[in-house]
Amino acid sequence: MRTGKFWIVMSETRGPATYPVRHCSEEIAFNEAERLARIHGGKFFVLEAIGASAKVEVQTARFDDGDGIPF
């Protein structure tokens, strides 16, 4: 799972894009919202990811003692 903050831009009337872009800063996201508003009109929201949840079904851990002997 990707971690860290990111922002996406969403149209008030059209909703989020099919493949929303993850902007790495709030400033970049606001610049994109302004650009889209100029082109398409209407209102564009800047949304910040504040957390995430995930189901982990399989987790594998490999152990290596570094000497090359398997036991």
C-alpha positions as CSV (number, residue, x, y, z in Angstrom):
1,M,0.0,0.0,0.0
2,R,1.3,3.4,-0.9
3,T,1.7,5.6,2.2
4,G,2.1,9.3,2.8
5,K,-0.1,12.2,2.3
6,F,-1.5,13.0,-1.1
7,W,-4.3,15.2,-2.6
8,I,-6.8,14.7,-5.4
9,V,-9.0,17.1,-7.2
10,M,-12.7,16.4,-7.7
11,S,-15.4,18.2,-9.7
12,E,-18.5,19.2,-7.9
13,T,-20.7,18.1,-10.7
14,R,-18.8,15.2,-12.4
15,G,-17.3,13.7,-9.2
16,P,-13.8,12.2,-9.1
17,A,-11.9,11.3,-12.3
18,T,-11.9,7.7,-13.4
19,Y,-8.2,7.6,-12.6
20,P,-7.6,10.4,-10.1
21,V,-4.1,11.9,-10.0
22,R,-2.3,11.8,-6.7
23,H,-0.8,15.2,-6.2
24,C,2.3,15.2,-3.9
25,S,1.5,18.6,-2.4
26,E,-1.5,20.7,-1.5
27,E,-0.2,23.6,-3.6
28,I,0.1,21.5,-6.7
29,A,-3.4,20.2,-6.2
30,F,-4.8,23.7,-5.8
31,N,-3.0,24.7,-9.0
32,E,-4.7,21.8,-10.8
33,A,-8.1,22.7,-9.4
34,E,-7.7,26.3,-10.6
35,R,-6.6,25.1,-14.0
36,L,-9.6,22.8,-14.4
37,A,-12.0,25.5,-13.2
38,R,-10.7,27.9,-15.8
39,I,-11.1,25.3,-18.6
40,H,-14.4,23.6,-17.6
41,G,-16.1,26.1,-15.3
42,G,-17.8,25.0,-12.1
43,K,-16.3,24.1,-8.8
44,F,-13.4,21.8,-8.1
45,F,-12.6,20.5,-4.6
46,V,-9.1,19.6,-3.3
47,L,-9.3,16.5,-1.1
48,E,-6.6,15.3,1.2
49,A,-6.0,11.7,2.1
50,I,-5.9,11.5,5.9
51,G,-5.5,7.7,6.3
52,A,-6.0,4.3,4.8
53,S,-7.3,0.8,5.6
54,A,-6.2,-2.5,4.0
55,K,-6.9,-6.1,4.4
56,V,-3.8,-8.2,4.4
57,E,-4.5,-11.8,3.4
58,V,-1.0,-13.2,3.0
59,Q,2.2,-12.0,4.5
60,T,5.5,-13.7,3.9
61,A,8.8,-13.2,5.8
62,R,12.0,-14.7,4.7
63,F,14.8,-15.2,7.2
64,D,18.4,-15.4,6.2
65,D,21.2,-15.7,8.7
66,G,23.8,-14.8,6.0
67,D,26.1,-17.8,6.2
68,G,24.5,-19.7,3.3
69,I,23.7,-22.8,5.3
70,P,20.0,-23.7,5.1
71,F,19.7,-25.0,8.7
